């Protein structure tokens, strides 16, 4: 594994840094660093099902999205190093707690180490599916290291505008690379759903569960209706019937805490969109757009002005207790 980090080409940045001794663009070394592991109930219904998704939030990121709600861990380095054995133990504890899957959030820069950790977990008896939850800014060559380990793929398709991805995410090639990665995921992972039954309050409740396949997420950015229309057009042509679409309207301005210099840089980047909650008029337009495209399988998030769900990874419980149950935390250990 160490050789793969000597001249790091693990993501589309191709920064060439020796991450065994230095930090890459992602601001991460070669070892796995994570912030939180929890049962998460805020993902798509096919992911959370009955028991919640066994979500592991990895530290660092190969994008620098100006609007990132997880900026404390993706951009400010909040997290702790763990061995592949410790990683495997966390996976097993999540399964023991009732997780429907292991959900790896923002791991594109950690793929070789994660492949080792997942292999170790499976050797120890991990039996639930693995979900790859990424920004979509993935290298296909690196994704191939996860074949036979990951069966559920949950990528973003943030935008197809190079200008917008350059200003918001510091990656003008994001559209090209995300389309390549998502196309590979879809081609190699046909959809497989199953029905899971559980008795709740004396009644049998049935829910669909994804065990293999792709769910493509797109977050609507306020004031950028035509950019979302472009994304849905591409998905209609390239993913409809082969993947599930998840259109999200939860864009929320984040009360960032950072240095004055970094805050100024972020403010400039955010000036390329309208940094506010999605309004009712946009919600109606999005619903009309969905109806016009008539996707085979699409989730749409109901409009909500609540901002209480924004996480704080300094807390042992970064989310509300309605959304998550913590299992492990970078500062407090086992919860």
C-alpha positions in Angstrom: 0.0 0.0 0.0 2.8 2.5 0.9 4.0 2.5 -2.7 0.7 3.7 -3.9 1.2 6.9 -1.8 4.8 7.6 -2.8 3.8 9.6 -5.8 0.1 10.0 -5.0 -2.2 9.6 -8.0 -5.2 8.2 -6.0 -7.6 10.9 -7.2 -8.0 13.2 -10.2 -5.8 15.8 -8.5 -2.7 13.7 -9.4 -0.8 15.9 -7.0 2.2 13.5 -6.9 3.0 14.1 -3.3 4.7 11.4 -1.2 2.0 11.0 1.4 4.1 8.6 3.4 6.0 11.7 4.6 4.0 14.7 3.5 0.4 15.9 3.0 -1.3 15.9 -0.4 -3.9 18.4 -1.7 -6.4 16.6 0.5 -4.3 17.6 3.5 -4.0 14.0 4.5 -1.1 11.5 5.1 -1.3 7.9 3.9 -3.0 6.4 7.0 -6.7 6.3 7.6 -8.0 9.2 9.6 -11.7 9.3 10.6 -13.8 11.7 12.6 -17.0 9.9 13.6 -18.7 6.5 13.2 -22.4 6.4 13.8 -25.7 4.9 12.9 -27.1 7.5 10.5 -30.8 7.8 9.8 -30.7 10.8 7.4 -29.6 9.0 4.2 -32.0 7.9 1.4 -34.6 5.3 2.6 -32.9 2.5 0.6 -29.7 3.1 2.6 -31.1 3.6 6.1 -33.9 1.1 5.9 -34.8 0.0 9.4 -31.4 0.0 11.3 -29.7 3.1 9.9 -26.6 3.3 7.9 -23.2 2.5 9.6 -21.6 5.8 8.6 -17.9 6.5 8.9 -16.9 10.1 8.2 -13.3 10.2 6.9 -11.0 13.2 7.5 -9.8 15.3 4.5 -11.1 15.7 1.0 -9.9 16.1 -2.5 -12.3 19.0 -3.2 -12.6 22.3 -1.4 -16.3 23.0 -1.7 -17.0 26.5 -0.3 -20.4 25.4 1.0 -19.3 22.1 2.7 -21.4 21.4 5.8 -18.7 18.9 7.0 -15.9 21.5 6.6 -14.5 20.8 10.1 -13.4 17.3 8.9 -13.1 17.8 5.2 -11.0 21.0 5.3 -9.9 21.7 8.9 -8.4 18.2 9.6 -10.6 17.2 12.5 -10.1 13.5 13.1 -7.7 10.8 14.4 -5.5 8.2 12.8 -6.5 4.5 13.1 -4.9 1.2 12.0 -6.6 -1.1 9.6 -7.4 -3.4 12.6 -9.1 -0.5 14.4 -11.0 0.4 11.3 -12.2 -3.2 11.0 -13.3 -3.2 14.6 -15.3 -0.1 14.0 -17.1 -1.7 11.0 -17.9 -4.7 13.1 -19.2 -2.6 16.0 -21.5 -0.8 13.6 -22.8 -4.1 12.2 -23.4 -5.3 15.8 -25.3 -2.1 16.5 -27.8 -2.9 13.7 -26.3 -1.0 10.7 -27.7 -2.0 7.3 -24.4 -1.2 5.6 -21.0 0.4 6.1 -21.2 3.9 4.6 -17.8 5.5 3.8 -18.1 9.3 3.5 -15.6 11.2 1.5 -12.9 8.6 1.1 -11.6 9.2 -2.4 -8.1 10.1 -1.1 -8.0 7.1 1.3 -8.8 4.3 -1.2 -5.7 2.0 -0.8 -5.8 2.1 3.0 -9.6 1.7 3.0 -9.4 -1.4 0.7 -7.0 -2.9 3.3 -9.3 -2.0 6.1 -12.4 -3.4 4.5 -10.6 -6.6 3.5 -9.6 -7.0 7.2 -13.2 -6.4 8.3 -14.5 -9.0 5.9 -11.9 -11.5 7.2 -13.2 -10.9 10.7 -16.8 -11.6 9.6 -18.3 -8.3 8.4 -21.3 -9.4 6.3 -23.3 -6.2 5.6 -22.8 -4.3 2.3 -20.3 -1.5 1.8 -21.5 1.8 0.5 -19.1 4.3 -1.2 -20.4 7.8 -0.4 -18.3 10.3 -2.4 -18.2 13.7 -4.1 -18.0 11.9 -7.4 -14.4 13.4 -7.9 -13.0 9.9 -8.1 -10.3 8.2 -10.2 -11.6 5.1 -12.0 -8.2 3.4 -11.6 -8.5 3.9 -7.8 -12.1 2.8 -7.7 -11.0 -0.6 -9.2 -9.2 -1.3 -5.9 -12.7 -1.4 -4.3 -14.1 -4.0 -6.6 -15.3 -7.1 -4.7 -15.6 -4.9 -1.5 -18.0 -2.1 -2.4 -21.4 -3.0 -3.9 -23.4 0.2 -3.2 -22.2 3.5 -4.8 -23.5 6.9 -3.6 -21.7 9.6 -5.6 -22.6 13.2 -6.0 -22.9 14.9 -9.4 -22.6 18.5 -8.1 -22.5 20.3 -11.4 -21.7 20.0 -15.1 -20.4 23.6 -15.2 -16.6 23.8 -15.2 -16.8 27.5 -14.3 -19.0 26.7 -11.3 -16.9 23.8 -10.1 -13.8 25.8 -10.4 -15.1 28.6 -8.2 -16.9 26.5 -5.7 -14.8 23.4 -5.5 -11.4 24.4 -6.9 -11.7 21.8 -9.6 -12.5 22.9 -13.2 -12.3 19.3 -14.4 -14.9 18.1 -11.9 -17.7 17.6 -14.4 -15.5 15.4 -16.7 -14.1 13.3 -13.9 -17.4 12.9 -12.1 -19.1 11.7 -15.3 -16.3 9.2 -15.9 -16.5 7.8 -12.3 -20.3 7.6 -12.3 -20.5 5.9 -15.7 -18.0 3.3 -14.4 -20.0 2.7 -11.3 -23.2 2.2 -13.2 -21.6 -0.1 -15.8 -20.1 -2.4 -13.2 -22.9 -2.4 -10.6 -26.4 -3.3 -11.8 -29.2 -2.4 -9.4 -30.3 -5.0 -6.9 -33.0 -4.3 -4.4 -34.6 -6.5 -1.8 -37.4 -6.1 0.7 -36.7 -6.2 4.4 -39.4 -6.9 7.0 -39.4 -5.8 10.6 -42.0 -5.9 13.4 -42.7 -2.5 14.8 -45.3 -1.9 17.5 -46.9 -5.3 16.6 -47.1 -4.6 12.9 -44.9 -5.9 10.1 -43.3 -3.1 8.2 -41.7 -3.7 4.8 -39.0 -1.5 3.3 -36.9 -1.7 0.2 -33.2 -2.0 0.6 -30.4 -1.6 -1.9 -27.7 -4.3 -1.8 -26.0 -3.4 -5.1 -26.1 -0.5 -7.5 -25.8 3.3 -7.8 -27.7 6.2 -6.3 -26.6 9.5 -7.8 -27.1 12.6 -5.7 -27.4 16.1 -6.9 -27.8 19.1 -4.5 -29.7 22.0 -6.0 -27.7 25.2 -5.5 -29.9 28.3 -4.9 -30.3 30.5 -8.0 -28.8 27.8 -10.3 -31.9 26.1 -11.8 -30.4 25.7 -15.3 -27.3 24.0 -13.9 -29.6 21.5 -12.2 -31.6 21.0 -15.4 -28.3 20.2 -17.2 -27.4 17.6 -14.6 -30.9 16.0 -14.8 -30.6 15.9 -18.6 -27.3 14.1 -18.4 -28.7 11.7 -15.8 -31.8 11.0 -17.9 -29.6 10.1 -20.9 -27.0 8.1 -19.0 -28.5 6.8 -15.7 -32.2 6.5 -16.0 -33.3 2.8 -15.5 -29.7 1.9 -14.5 -29.3 4.0 -11.3 -31.5 5.7 -8.8 -31.5 9.5 -8.7 -31.6 11.6 -5.5 -32.4 15.3 -5.9 -31.7 17.3 -2.7 -33.0 20.7 -1.8 -31.3 21.0 1.6 -28.7 23.6 0.7 -28.0 25.5 3.9 -25.7 28.4 4.6 -23.1 27.2 7.1 -21.9 29.5 10.0 -18.2 28.8 9.3 -15.6 29.3 12.0 -12.2 30.0 10.4 -9.4 32.6 10.1 -10.4 36.0 8.5 -8.3 35.1 5.4 -10.0 31.8 4.9 -13.4 33.3 5.5 -12.8 35.9 2.9 -11.7 33.3 0.4 -14.8 31.3 1.1 -17.1 34.3 0.8 -15.6 35.1 -2.7 -16.2 31.5 -3.8 -19.8 31.5 -2.5 -20.5 34.7 -4.5 -20.9 32.5 -7.5 -24.3 31.2 -6.1 -27.0 32.7 -3.9 -25.9 31.6 -0.5 -29.3 31.1 1.1 -32.0 28.5 1.7 -34.0 27.2 -1.2 -37.3 29.0 -1.6 -40.8 27.7 -2.3 -40.8 29.0 -5.9 -37.6 27.1 -6.6 -39.1 24.0 -5.0 -42.1 24.2 -7.3 -39.9 24.6 -10.3 -37.8 21.6 -9.3 -41.0 19.5 -8.9 -42.1 20.5 -12.4 -38.7 19.6 -13.8 -38.8 16.2 -12.1 -42.3 15.6 -13.6 -41.1 16.6 -17.0 -38.1 14.1 -17.0 -40.2 11.3 -15.5 -37.3 9.3 -14.1 -37.9 5.6 -13.4 -36.7 5.9 -9.8 -36.1 9.2 -8.1 -36.1 10.6 -4.6 -36.8 14.2 -3.9 -36.2 15.8 -0.6 -39.1 17.8 0.9 -38.3 21.5 1.4 -37.3 22.3 5.0 -36.1 25.6 6.5 -34.8 23.8 9.6 -31.0 24.3 10.1 -30.7 22.4 13.3 -29.4 19.4 11.5 -26.1 21.0 10.6 -23.3 18.9 12.3 -20.7 19.9 14.8 -17.9 17.3 14.9 -16.5 18.8 18.1 -19.4 17.2 19.9 -19.6 13.5 20.8 -23.0 13.6 19.1 -22.4 15.7 16.0 -26.0 15.5 14.8 -29.4 15.5 16.5 -30.3 12.2 18.2 -33.1 11.9 15.7 -30.6 11.7 12.9 -27.8 9.6 14.3 -26.5 7.4 17.1 -22.8 7.8 17.7 -20.6 4.7 18.0 -17.0 6.1 17.9 -15.7 9.7 18.0 -12.2 11.0 17.1 -11.9 12.8 20.5 -13.9 10.6 22.8 -13.3 7.1 21.4 -16.1 4.6 21.9 -19.4 6.2 22.7 
